[in-house]
Amino acid sequence: MKKNKTNREAKAKNNTAFYSPRGIMLLVAALLLLAALALFGMYSLGVIRPPASLSALFGGETETRAPAPTAEISPAPAETALAEAVARGEYAAALAGMKIPDAYYRAYTVSIYSGKTVLSTDYYAVVRGGDWWVQTAQSGVTLSTAVCKDGRVKITDNTENLTVEADAYSAEAPSGIRLEERMGVLPIDRIAEIIGAVGAGEAVSYGGGITTYSLALTPARGAGENLFTFDCTLANGLREVYNFSFESAVLLSVEKYRGDALIYKMEAGASANDLADIDADKLFE
């Protein structure tokens, strides 16, 4: 009993010290300090602002500032309108004057889509006047080489080491082999010819005829080139989209669709509008 009484007396003594005037003052001071720090933090972040009269009294700002997180965001740049290099009604006529080089080199990839299967073939084409050379490859392995020289075409199947010869297409040989047949894509001069014909309201035999089409121009920005997009629907049901550069006469990409399904895609690689870096004579031996 005496021990319990001693414990109660010690506990009462401790409680008396804790609730003494000095202890209460220390507790209040700590709470005021925490509140002041919290208010200062919210003021710094712009969450709260003192009354305008109070701010003016201490020489502070009288206008509400934007919160700090948005204070340093730069204003959005004004949009720059691109001026068309060619008037819309003159697109087709302008393409008739597109400068197509007499000699050029093109490298590109053609992909054929069938369901989930994709077959890609690399093409390398050299044109020199009326002569041309086209080689195809897959995964670095040469498949075929076609050489047209002086109106004759020699086609070599490199996988079987077999060679056949035939006439090149011409007015005298309308059933001869065309460059576009070996290139796997329409050459740029043929595309320009088709656009000129449909622009003039003439009938076009390609694809059984063109039922609808659109021709759009993306004007050059800075040192860039003007890009044309020719989108057409053929009588055979296919839709074809051609993108090409006007100044360099380079076909950049082609897509073909059957309905909404992509079935063909051509993507340009290296190109040159001269044969300075190519031993063309060796190709046409």
BAFI-3210 file (N, C-alpha, C; in Angstrom, 3 decimals, decimal comma, padded with zeros to 6 digits):
// residues 285
n [1|2|3|4|5|6|7|8|9|10|11|12|13|14|15|16|17|18|19|20|21|22|23|24|25|26|27|28|29|30|31|32|33|34|35|36|37|38|39|40|41|42|43|44|45|46|47|48|49|50|51|52|53|54|55|56|57|58|59|60|61|62|63|64|65|66|67|68|69|70|71|72|73|74|75|76|77|78|79|80|81|82|83|84|85|86|87|88|89|90|91|92|93|94|95|96|97|98|99|100|101|102|103|104|105|106|107|108|109|110|111|112|113|114|115|116|117|118|119|120|121|122|123|124|125|126|127|128|129|130|131|132|133|134|135|136|137|138|139|140|141|142|143|144|145|146|147|148|149|150|151|152|153|154|155|156|157|158|159|160|161|162|163|164|165|166|167|168|169|170|171|172|173|174|175|176|177|178|179|180|181|182|183|184|185|186|187|188|189|190|191|192|193|194|195|196|197|198|199|200|201|202|203|204|205|206|207|208|209|210|211|212|213|214|215|216|217|218|219|220|221|222|223|224|225|226|227|228|229|230|231|232|233|234|235|236|237|238|239|240|241|242|243|244|245|246|247|248|249|250|251|252|253|254|255|256|257|258|259|260|261|262|263|264|265|266|267|268|269|270|271|272|273|274|275|276|277|278|279|280|281|282|283|284|285]
n.u [000,828|001,904|003,784|002,205|001,019|003,181|003,817|001,547|001,845|004,220|003,448|001,483|003,043|004,643|002,694|001,888|004,164|004,193|001,894|002,430|002,688|004,946|005,385|003,060|003,361|005,605|004,534|002,509|004,103|005,550|003,472|002,616|004,935|005,048|002,659|003,266|005,393|004,024|002,181|003,968|005,117|002,895|002,396|004,730|004,420|002,327|-000,186|-001,780|-002,670|-001,996|-004,372|-004,984|-004,731|-003,132|-000,796|-000,008|000,549|002,940|004,566|004,364|003,351|000,446|-001,012|-002,295|-000,129|000,836|000,774|003,843|004,640|003,757|004,893|007,225|006,744|007,093|005,479|003,375|004,714|003,841|001,803|003,173|002,327|002,548|003,552|002,158|004,045|003,194|000,235|-002,936|-004,638|-002,804|-001,250|-001,054|-000,196|002,249|003,702|004,141|006,263|008,263|011,610|013,126|015,869|018,231|019,897|020,080|020,192|018,579|017,639|015,586|012,942|010,531|007,589|005,393|002,185|000,340|-002,173|-000,896|001,592|004,625|006,520|009,562|011,494|014,563|015,431|017,516|018,162|019,286|019,271|019,975|019,558|017,846|018,484|018,530|019,083|018,289|018,276|017,402|017,082|017,069|017,445|020,158|020,886|021,259|018,631|017,649|018,719|018,234|018,939|018,692|019,554|020,111|017,534|017,126|016,473|018,016|017,507|018,501|018,221|019,473|019,446|019,072|020,833|020,092|019,367|017,435|016,351|014,725|012,652|012,729|010,164|008,539|007,346|007,414|007,560|005,225|004,529|006,746|009,225|008,724|010,279|009,045|007,900|010,016|011,034|009,243|007,689|006,036|007,932|009,113|008,674|006,603|004,560|004,216|003,302|000,824|-000,547|-000,638|-002,304|-004,792|-005,322|-005,841|-008,165|-008,083|-008,331|-006,997|-005,057|-003,850|-004,183|-006,701|-007,957|-008,524|-010,660|-011,235|-009,355|-006,852|-004,719|-002,185|-000,188|002,647|004,125|007,552|009,732|012,071|015,174|014,107|012,254|009,539|006,768|004,751|001,593|-000,054|-003,095|-005,021|-007,856|-008,354|-009,881|-009,756|-010,209|-008,263|-006,590|-004,175|-001,343|000,926|003,953|006,153|009,151|009,309|011,433|013,784|012,792|012,270|010,852|009,337|007,715|005,270|001,999|-000,348|-003,736|-006,238|-009,436|-009,558|-007,210|-003,703|-001,665|000,646|003,804|006,156|009,339|011,662|015,249|018,649|019,627|020,512|021,011|022,708|025,356|027,872|029,220|029,037|029,976|028,782|029,212|030,185|027,972|026,331|027,569]
n.v [-001,207|001,176|001,474|001,875|004,254|005,925|005,887|007,124|009,661|010,447|010,448|012,386|014,535|014,747|015,327|017,785|019,290|019,152|020,514|023,016|026,634|027,405|025,175|025,174|027,584|027,046|025,032|026,442|028,309|026,635|025,678|028,061|028,708|026,578|027,089|029,581|028,908|027,224|029,029|030,786|029,101|028,539|031,125|031,651|029,887|031,021|030,278|031,539|034,983|038,010|040,499|043,315|045,825|045,321|044,405|046,709|048,311|047,344|047,800|045,906|043,824|044,727|043,447|040,330|037,607|035,121|031,603|030,038|027,669|028,217|030,560|030,804|029,863|030,128|032,235|030,827|030,319|032,322|031,148|030,365|031,123|029,256|030,153|029,390|028,023|027,536|028,326|026,892|026,130|025,758|023,570|021,042|021,947|023,056|020,804|019,690|021,092|020,240|019,633|016,907|014,890|013,836|011,769|009,605|008,210|005,877|004,488|002,287|000,797|-001,712|-002,892|-005,601|-006,328|-008,915|-009,974|-010,792|-011,048|-009,760|-008,866|-007,685|-005,918|-004,783|-002,174|-001,015|001,477|002,765|005,319|006,408|008,557|007,027|004,528|002,038|000,540|-001,931|-003,419|-006,001|-007,045|-009,141|-009,224|-008,708|-010,414|-010,746|-010,760|-010,300|-008,816|-006,263|-004,945|-002,319|-001,374|000,496|-000,075|-002,761|-005,289|-007,011|-009,530|-010,928|-013,694|-013,907|-015,797|-018,219|-018,088|-017,489|-016,070|-013,862|-012,202|-009,310|-006,971|-003,484|-001,302|000,705|002,951|001,456|-001,022|-001,810|-003,805|-004,277|-004,372|-002,300|000,339|000,882|-001,540|-003,112|-001,581|-001,720|000,304|003,332|005,420|008,804|010,564|009,355|009,527|012,312|012,684|011,355|012,905|015,350|014,646|013,927|016,332|017,891|016,828|014,571|011,156|008,394|005,494|004,010|001,629|001,006|003,342|006,537|007,325|009,175|011,908|013,753|016,566|017,808|020,396|020,847|023,576|024,707|025,116|027,336|026,176|023,979|021,671|021,888|019,828|017,431|015,757|013,175|011,767|009,140|007,307|004,260|002,663|-000,037|-000,432|000,084|002,327|004,843|006,544|009,054|010,576|013,193|015,091|018,328|019,996|018,340|016,191|013,648|010,619|010,040|008,422|005,787|004,568|001,925|000,938|-001,504|-001,167|-000,441|-001,594|-001,692|-002,593|-002,274|-000,666|001,826|003,075|005,651|005,607|006,175|008,685|010,269|012,880|012,711|010,816|010,832|009,515|006,894|004,042|003,961|003,018|000,468|-000,838|-000,935|-002,585]
n.w [000,000|000,718|-001,237|-003,600|-003,013|-003,075|-005,833|-006,941|-005,972|-007,214|-009,885|-009,920|-009,335|-011,630|-013,584|-012,701|-013,224|-015,995|-016,792|-015,951|-015,873|-017,364|-019,023|-020,565|-021,957|-023,542|-025,212|-026,601|-027,941|-029,673|-031,313|-032,527|-033,993|-035,859|-037,266|-038,374|-040,084|-041,891|-043,057|-044,278|-046,184|-047,871|-048,764|-050,230|-052,345|-053,619|-052,954|-051,040|-050,440|-048,771|-047,544|-049,720|-048,536|-046,336|-047,554|-048,921|-046,765|-045,788|-047,902|-049,887|-052,748|-054,583|-056,416|-057,476|-057,927|-060,370|-059,628|-058,640|-060,184|-062,838|-063,526|-065,041|-067,557|-071,012|-073,424|-075,986|-079,276|-082,088|-084,789|-087,981|-091,177|-094,158|-097,349|-100,479|-103,099|-105,601|-107,278|-106,425|-108,573|-110,533|-110,153|-111,599|-114,108|-113,378|-112,659|-115,096|-115,952|-114,327|-113,559|-114,625|-114,123|-116,643|-116,140|-113,390|-110,019|-107,915|-104,811|-103,012|-101,010|-101,376|-100,011|-099,689|-098,553|-097,064|-095,362|-092,268|-093,187|-094,489|-097,228|-098,131|-100,517|-101,766|-103,985|-106,644|-108,820|-111,929|-114,215|-117,468|-119,788|-122,413|-121,584|-118,993|-115,730|-113,433|-110,283|-107,995|-104,559|-101,639|-098,206|-098,567|-100,599|-104,028|-106,319|-108,984|-112,117|-114,374|-117,518|-119,688|-122,857|-125,713|-126,735|-126,198|-123,776|-121,202|-118,972|-115,987|-113,927|-110,982|-108,965|-110,196|-112,189|-114,832|-118,032|-120,016|-123,025|-124,428|-126,271|-125,503|-124,262|-126,643|-129,229|-131,507|-130,413|-128,659|-126,866|-125,477|-122,772|-120,016|-118,115|-115,647|-115,014|-114,177|-112,130|-110,066|-109,208|-110,181|-112,294|-111,750|-113,924|-115,272|-113,390|-113,287|-115,850|-115,797|-113,898|-115,223|-117,353|-116,120|-114,943|-117,118|-117,914|-119,471|-120,631|-118,795|-118,982|-117,016|-114,474|-115,344|-115,502|-113,899|-111,347|-109,258|-107,819|-105,964|-105,521|-103,674|-102,187|-100,190|-099,047|-099,256|-096,450|-095,305|-096,350|-097,504|-099,665|-102,017|-101,542|-103,119|-103,005|-104,453|-104,660|-105,580|-106,895|-108,463|-111,328|-111,000|-108,370|-106,493|-104,238|-104,474|-103,197|-103,706|-102,802|-103,430|-104,192|-105,551|-106,520|-106,642|-107,957|-106,828|-105,900|-102,914|-101,268|-101,538|-101,241|-101,339|-101,325|-100,667|-100,251|-096,876|-096,283|-096,193|-098,833|-100,203|-100,049|-100,646|-099,879|-099,968|-100,347|-100,622|-103,053|-106,165|-108,483|-110,586|-112,128|-111,088|-109,032|-109,698|-111,542|-114,318|-116,923|-116,595|-115,600|-117,802|-119,631]
ca.u [000,000|002,796|004,431|001,226|000,837|004,381|003,692|000,539|002,387|005,216|002,706|000,828|004,082|005,028|001,604|001,896|005,267|003,857|000,868|002,841|002,632|006,099|005,161|001,999|003,914|006,462|003,655|001,867|005,141|005,851|002,344|002,653|006,040|004,629|001,647|003,941|006,127|003,047|001,669|005,039|005,246|001,773|002,588|005,795|003,880|001,243|-001,493|-002,543|-002,144|-002,559|-005,254|-004,253|-004,418|-002,007|000,392|000,409|001,074|004,334|005,271|004,338|002,618|-000,997|-001,649|-002,104|000,819|000,514|001,512|005,216|004,853|003,459|005,458|008,335|006,361|007,157|004,264|003,451|005,078|002,754|001,861|003,685|001,637|003,444|003,035|002,223|004,965|002,434|-001,204|-003,613|-005,140|-001,687|-000,420|-000,815|000,613|003,600|004,391|004,551|007,563|009,206|012,873|013,521|017,239|018,420|020,590|019,913|020,289|017,601|017,581|014,340|012,443|009,115|007,037|004,086|001,486|-000,714|-002,531|000,164|002,877|005,217|007,678|010,260|012,532|015,364|015,624|018,575|017,869|020,121|018,715|020,877|018,872|016,882|018,968|018,320|019,602|017,542|018,649|016,596|017,753|016,375|018,394|021,522|021,110|020,748|017,615|017,615|019,328|017,693|019,714|018,134|020,544|019,851|016,256|017,045|016,509|018,549|017,104|019,220|017,760|020,726|019,306|019,143|021,856|019,439|019,246|016,560|016,397|013,482|012,654|012,251|008,942|008,680|006,201|007,547|007,418|004,308|004,448|008,071|009,346|008,806|011,099|008,219|007,654|011,181|011,296|008,312|007,009|006,011|008,988|008,577|008,187|005,305|003,604|003,950|002,506|-000,539|-001,150|-000,925|-003,440|-006,046|-005,545|-006,388|-009,427|-007,870|-008,467|-005,743|-005,213|-003,224|-005,110|-008,043|-008,481|-008,586|-012,033|-011,148|-007,979|-006,578|-003,315|-001,909|001,181|003,175|005,162|008,861|010,060|013,513|015,908|013,477|011,700|008,085|006,372|003,424|000,935|-001,054|-003,934|-005,979|-008,578|-008,350|-011,069|-009,589|-010,572|-007,161|-006,295|-002,724|-000,915|002,329|004,579|007,422|009,735|009,211|012,723|014,743|012,079|012,507|009,675|009,696|006,966|004,031|001,174|-001,499|-004,727|-007,450|-010,318|-008,769|-006,023|-002,471|-001,145|001,925|004,454|007,496|010,034|012,902|016,530|019,624|019,320|021,437|020,539|023,787|026,022|029,283|029,805|028,693|030,616|027,631|029,643|030,323|026,631|025,690|028,414]
ca.v [000,000|002,332|001,609|002,446|005,662|006,659|006,010|008,120|010,979|010,802|010,737|013,690|015,566|014,905|016,008|019,185|019,962|019,257|021,523|024,262|027,791|027,395|024,134|025,617|028,642|026,395|024,348|027,463|028,885|025,656|025,666|029,308|028,620|025,687|027,782|030,632|028,257|026,749|030,193|031,308|028,203|028,761|032,452|031,545|029,174|031,789|029,690|032,575|036,339|038,857|041,566|044,365|046,920|044,895|044,386|048,093|048,859|046,927|048,043|044,709|043,903|044,883|042,643|038,903|036,985|033,752|030,617|029,836|026,679|028,711|031,891|030,835|029,273|031,116|032,266|029,988|031,095|032,558|030,263|030,977|030,606|028,970|030,665|028,406|028,379|027,400|028,486|025,588|025,817|025,572|022,438|020,085|022,605|023,225|019,519|019,433|021,734|019,732|019,252|015,532|014,719|012,859|010,626|009,635|006,958|005,789|003,268|002,321|-000,504|-001,965|-003,925|-006,113|-006,790|-009,894|-010,360|-010,441|-011,314|-008,630|-009,235|-006,452|-006,071|-003,579|-001,861|-000,068|001,830|003,779|005,722|007,259|008,772|005,974|003,269|001,909|-000,647|-002,139|-004,648|-006,253|-007,883|-009,390|-009,594|-008,621|-011,388|-010,239|-011,614|-010,140|-007,612|-005,961|-003,897|-001,872|-000,596|000,604|-000,670|-004,172|-005,522|-008,308|-009,789|-012,061|-014,233|-014,209|-016,969|-019,406|-017,801|-017,593|-014,763|-013,767|-010,893|-008,898|-005,573|-002,487|-000,647|001,869|003,055|000,355|-002,272|-001,478|-004,910|-004,442|-004,241|-000,923|000,590|000,805|-002,943|-003,629|-000,757|-002,028|001,543|004,253|006,444|010,139|011,200|008,741|010,112|013,674|012,556|010,992|014,076|016,336|014,179|014,046|017,757|018,429|016,148|013,513|009,783|007,752|004,039|003,387|001,050|000,967|004,706|007,175|007,787|010,397|012,210|015,050|016,950|018,780|020,908|021,308|024,547|024,560|025,978|027,562|025,629|022,722|021,556|021,786|018,428|017,179|014,483|012,813|010,718|008,798|006,034|003,681|001,897|-001,416|-000,470|000,445|003,737|005,002|007,846|009,315|011,776|013,422|016,424|019,029|020,504|017,281|015,158|012,371|009,981|009,786|007,286|005,395|003,610|001,437|000,346|-002,170|-000,814|000,216|-002,410|-001,347|-003,778|-001,952|000,541|002,112|004,086|006,036|005,564|007,094|009,143|011,251|013,338|012,563|009,525|011,135|008,549|005,546|003,604|003,561|002,272|-000,944|-001,392|-001,100|-003,382]
ca.w [000,000|000,807|-002,556|-004,518|-002,650|-003,555|-007,288|-007,258|-005,636|-008,251|-011,115|-009,738|-009,383|-013,038|-014,270|-012,280|-013,944|-017,422|-016,980|-015,308|-016,783|-018,272|-020,027|-021,476|-022,814|-024,529|-026,165|-027,442|-028,803|-030,714|-032,249|-033,299|-034,938|-036,942|-038,062|-039,136|-041,169|-042,870|-043,778|-045,140|-047,331|-048,788|-049,370|-051,230|-053,504|-054,230|-052,631|-050,338|-050,546|-047,718|-048,059|-050,432|-047,612|-045,501|-048,401|-049,178|-045,521|-045,646|-049,157|-050,717|-054,000|-054,428|-057,439|-057,280|-058,854|-060,774|-058,840|-059,087|-061,234|-064,173|-063,693|-065,979|-068,839|-072,089|-074,252|-077,184|-080,465|-083,036|-085,942|-089,196|-092,356|-095,282|-098,619|-101,554|-104,168|-106,840|-107,062|-106,443|-109,902|-111,473|-109,720|-112,679|-115,135|-112,843|-112,707|-116,472|-116,109|-113,339|-114,190|-114,332|-114,630|-117,720|-115,537|-111,942|-109,262|-106,840|-103,997|-102,257|-100,561|-101,641|-099,127|-100,080|-097,366|-097,284|-094,006|-091,334|-093,853|-095,203|-098,042|-098,520|-101,536|-102,012|-105,401|-106,996|-110,216|-112,582|-115,513|-118,244|-121,050|-122,702|-121,018|-117,556|-115,029|-112,185|-109,567|-106,791|-103,561|-100,371|-097,140|-099,072|-101,672|-105,302|-106,940|-110,444|-112,686|-115,700|-118,174|-120,967|-123,616|-127,155|-127,120|-125,846|-122,332|-120,770|-117,592|-115,403|-112,651|-110,308|-108,094|-111,046|-113,207|-116,130|-118,689|-121,188|-123,669|-125,071|-126,690|-124,546|-124,720|-127,534|-130,142|-132,453|-129,652|-127,548|-125,910|-124,893|-121,319|-119,528|-116,932|-114,436|-114,700|-113,471|-110,954|-108,987|-108,861|-111,318|-112,283|-111,503|-115,149|-115,586|-112,449|-113,752|-117,082|-115,396|-113,242|-116,276|-118,152|-115,369|-114,724|-118,369|-118,198|-120,454|-120,141|-118,412|-119,035|-115,852|-113,509|-115,920|-115,461|-112,584|-111,109|-108,447|-107,417|-105,344|-105,631|-102,616|-102,117|-098,911|-099,416|-098,630|-095,324|-095,267|-097,493|-097,880|-101,006|-102,117|-101,637|-103,677|-102,683|-105,458|-104,073|-106,632|-106,844|-109,800|-111,711|-110,529|-106,957|-105,613|-103,944|-104,449|-102,688|-104,075|-102,235|-104,124|-104,142|-106,840|-106,994|-106,979|-108,721|-106,157|-105,334|-101,521|-100,740|-102,228|-100,506|-102,096|-100,442|-101,170|-099,154|-095,847|-096,018|-096,885|-099,511|-100,858|-099,536|-101,147|-099,092|-100,644|-099,641|-101,214|-104,408|-106,750|-109,791|-111,556|-111,954|-110,853|-108,094|-110,140|-112,784|-115,129|-118,102|-116,211|-115,452|-119,124|-120,536]
c.u [000,851|003,469|003,481|001,016|001,987|004,294|002,694|001,058|003,385|004,515|002,042|001,833|004,509|003,967|001,579|002,975|004,894|002,856|001,193|002,739|003,775|005,904|004,116|002,512|004,807|005,622|003,006|002,872|005,460|004,738|002,313|003,761|005,678|003,604|002,286|004,704|005,169|002,499|002,711|005,217|004,139|001,870|003,633|005,304|002,744|-000,130|-002,383|-001,884|-002,758|-003,490|-004,432|-003,847|-003,219|-000,716|000,900|001,051|002,548|005,118|005,280|003,541|001,130|-001,749|-001,338|-001,161|000,358|001,290|002,875|005,366|004,592|004,145|006,517|007,998|006,332|005,867|004,449|003,796|003,902|002,920|002,323|003,009|002,646|002,794|003,190|003,139|004,263|000,958|-001,909|-004,098|-004,062|-000,801|-000,047|000,069|002,056|004,381|004,833|005,924|008,593|010,460|013,294|014,901|017,327|019,101|020,441|020,043|019,262|017,741|016,334|013,922|010,944|008,661|005,632|003,441|000,371|-001,078|-001,466|001,560|003,343|006,464|008,324|011,386|013,247|015,598|016,753|018,407|018,785|019,511|019,695|020,276|017,807|017,295|018,704|018,833|018,874|017,956|017,790|017,366|016,863|017,395|019,821|021,850|020,470|019,791|017,660|018,292|018,777|018,463|019,068|019,169|020,212|018,583|016,120|017,204|017,016|018,239|017,800|018,597|019,012|020,636|019,436|020,212|021,305|019,253|018,317|016,663|015,073|013,616|012,203|010,998|009,293|007,441|006,216|007,363|006,527|004,170|005,800|008,073|009,545|009,718|010,281|007,917|008,806|011,464|010,376|007,540|007,009|007,188|008,355|008,040|006,824|004,226|003,211|003,074|001,044|-001,250|-001,518|-002,153|-004,759|-006,357|-006,152|-007,692|-009,296|-008,004|-007,087|-005,961|-004,679|-004,288|-006,532|-008,701|-008,542|-009,973|-012,074|-009,688|-007,931|-005,084|-003,054|-000,437|001,503|004,317|006,448|009,010|011,592|014,172|015,315|012,947|010,182|007,711|004,943|002,908|-000,182|-001,800|-005,019|-006,627|-008,717|-009,617|-010,973|-009,846|-009,471|-007,086|-004,783|-002,368|000,580|002,799|005,932|007,850|009,697|010,585|013,681|014,109|012,355|011,191|010,038|008,971|005,720|003,301|-000,013|-002,426|-005,797|-008,471|-009,515|-007,447|-004,832|-001,899|000,236|002,494|005,860|008,094|011,385|014,105|017,456|019,204|020,362|020,914|021,676|024,468|027,513|029,958|029,527|029,425|029,526|028,051|029,753|028,959|025,999|026,552|027,608]
c.v [001,241|002,596|002,260|003,920|006,498|006,889|007,079|009,523|011,423|011,190|012,092|014,807|015,846|015,654|017,479|019,958|020,181|020,358|022,824|025,397|027,788|026,360|024,550|026,684|028,040|025,701|025,328|028,058|027,941|025,620|026,910|029,279|027,732|026,355|028,849|030,050|027,772|027,903|030,764|030,433|028,409|030,109|032,386|030,868|029,916|031,237|030,700|033,913|037,151|039,906|042,675|045,489|046,581|044,872|045,789|048,705|048,533|047,064|046,841|044,941|044,035|044,078|041,176|038,354|035,587|032,782|030,342|028,817|027,182|030,036|031,949|030,189|030,355|031,107|031,438|030,836|031,230|031,632|031,036|030,343|030,404|029,454|029,603|028,903|028,337|027,537|027,146|025,200|025,542|024,398|021,520|020,685|022,769|021,920|019,153|020,045|021,282|019,214|017,861|015,284|013,646|011,604|010,722|008,231|006,992|004,435|003,366|000,894|-000,587|-003,120|-004,298|-006,744|-007,763|-010,466|-009,875|-010,654|-010,083|-009,114|-007,951|-006,754|-004,734|-003,417|-000,840|000,215|002,944|004,054|006,661|007,421|007,710|004,624|003,236|000,568|-000,752|-003,470|-004,777|-007,186|-008,034|-009,894|-009,642|-009,591|-010,868|-011,244|-011,529|-008,843|-007,429|-004,787|-003,581|-000,986|-000,674|-000,166|-002,145|-004,333|-006,940|-008,476|-011,048|-012,434|-014,700|-015,432|-018,263|-019,273|-018,017|-016,200|-014,861|-012,356|-010,609|-007,443|-004,682|-001,836|000,562|001,912|001,899|-001,000|-002,010|-002,579|-005,151|-004,165|-002,778|-000,837|000,400|-000,631|-003,536|-002,850|-001,086|-000,818|002,436|005,227|007,831|010,804|010,637|009,308|011,518|013,660|012,254|012,188|015,140|015,950|014,351|015,511|018,423|017,760|015,045|012,136|009,200|006,251|003,347|002,893|000,944|002,327|005,221|007,772|009,075|010,640|013,555|015,289|018,062|019,158|021,316|022,258|024,338|025,531|026,125|027,035|024,310|022,743|021,473|020,323|018,311|015,822|014,263|011,588|010,380|007,438|005,519|002,879|000,455|-001,548|-000,085|001,960|003,863|006,431|008,004|010,620|011,983|014,880|017,063|019,426|019,396|016,140|013,765|011,854|009,520|008,584|007,035|004,405|003,226|000,688|-000,385|-002,046|-000,012|-000,503|-001,951|-002,607|-003,547|-000,680|000,658|003,247|004,370|005,905|006,602|007,487|010,148|011,608|013,478|011,237|009,700|010,099|007,101|005,230|003,037|002,722|000,781|-001,608|-001,733|-001,870|-004,486]
c.w [000,000|-000,527|-003,558|-004,245|-003,156|-005,057|-007,664|-006,998|-006,706|-009,541|-011,043|-009,838|-010,814|-013,813|-013,929|-013,006|-015,401|-017,680|-016,243|-016,304|-017,785|-019,382|-021,043|-022,430|-023,902|-025,614|-027,122|-028,415|-029,959|-031,759|-033,116|-034,340|-036,123|-037,849|-038,933|-040,314|-042,266|-043,701|-044,713|-046,380|-048,341|-049,472|-050,477|-052,491|-054,179|-053,929|-051,920|-050,548|-049,411|-048,317|-048,687|-049,492|-046,748|-046,294|-048,646|-047,945|-045,347|-046,952|-050,084|-051,980|-053,710|-055,467|-057,188|-058,344|-059,224|-059,896|-059,455|-060,204|-062,634|-064,475|-064,776|-067,321|-069,906|-072,880|-075,510|-078,401|-081,415|-084,243|-087,176|-090,401|-093,487|-096,570|-099,701|-102,663|-105,526|-106,508|-107,252|-107,843|-110,927|-111,107|-110,883|-113,767|-114,670|-112,923|-114,115|-116,734|-115,086|-114,034|-113,744|-114,936|-115,710|-117,198|-114,023|-111,353|-108,137|-106,128|-103,133|-101,887|-100,828|-100,756|-099,591|-098,850|-097,760|-095,920|-093,038|-091,926|-094,617|-095,930|-098,554|-099,494|-101,731|-103,503|-105,558|-108,484|-110,704|-113,952|-116,188|-119,632|-121,250|-122,143|-119,509|-117,040|-113,702|-111,572|-108,310|-105,863|-102,336|-099,351|-097,654|-100,194|-102,960|-105,932|-108,460|-110,857|-114,094|-116,282|-119,513|-121,657|-125,108|-127,568|-126,822|-124,336|-122,062|-119,287|-117,094|-114,066|-111,911|-109,396|-108,890|-112,121|-114,620|-116,710|-119,890|-121,740|-124,359|-125,496|-125,529|-125,124|-125,579|-128,422|-131,134|-131,760|-128,435|-126,510|-125,234|-123,390|-120,938|-118,301|-115,660|-114,038|-113,889|-112,188|-109,784|-108,514|-110,100|-111,225|-112,228|-112,762|-115,566|-114,667|-112,896|-115,004|-116,753|-114,765|-114,266|-117,079|-117,394|-115,088|-115,936|-118,753|-119,225|-119,813|-119,856|-118,371|-117,783|-114,869|-114,019|-115,931|-114,031|-112,399|-110,287|-108,084|-106,689|-105,439|-104,642|-102,611|-100,692|-099,224|-098,639|-097,472|-095,286|-096,524|-097,962|-099,296|-100,941|-102,351|-102,153|-103,196|-103,704|-104,936|-105,102|-106,377|-108,270|-110,063|-111,233|-109,025|-105,996|-105,400|-103,791|-104,043|-102,957|-103,439|-102,903|-104,018|-105,524|-107,376|-107,431|-107,764|-108,158|-105,572|-103,922|-100,928|-101,581|-101,325|-101,381|-101,143|-101,239|-100,059|-098,136|-095,576|-096,857|-097,510|-100,126|-100,253|-100,110|-100,327|-099,723|-099,731|-100,243|-102,626|-104,862|-108,130|-110,793|-111,249|-111,700|-109,961|-108,479|-111,449|-113,702|-116,339|-117,797|-116,078|-116,798|-120,117|-121,200]
res [m|k|k|n|k|t|n|r|e|a|k|a|k|n|n|t|a|f|y|s|p|r|g|i|m|l|l|v|a|a|l|l|l|l|a|a|l|a|l|f|g|m|y|s|l|g|v|i|r|p|p|a|s|l|s|a|l|f|g|g|e|t|e|t|r|a|p|a|p|t|a|e|i|s|p|a|p|a|e|t|a|l|a|e|a|v|a|r|g|e|y|a|a|a|l|a|g|m|k|i|p|d|a|y|y|r|a|y|t|v|s|i|y|s|g|k|t|v|l|s|t|d|y|y|a|v|v|r|g|g|d|w|w|v|q|t|a|q|s|g|v|t|l|s|t|a|v|c|k|d|g|r|v|k|i|t|d|n|t|e|n|l|t|v|e|a|d|a|y|s|a|e|a|p|s|g|i|r|l|e|e|r|m|g|v|l|p|i|d|r|i|a|e|i|i|g|a|v|g|a|g|e|a|v|s|y|g|g|g|i|t|t|y|s|l|a|l|t|p|a|r|g|a|g|e|n|l|f|t|f|d|c|t|l|a|n|g|l|r|e|v|y|n|f|s|f|e|s|a|v|l|l|s|v|e|k|y|r|g|d|a|l|i|y|k|m|e|a|g|a|s|a|n|d|l|a|d|i|d|a|d|k|l|f|e]
***
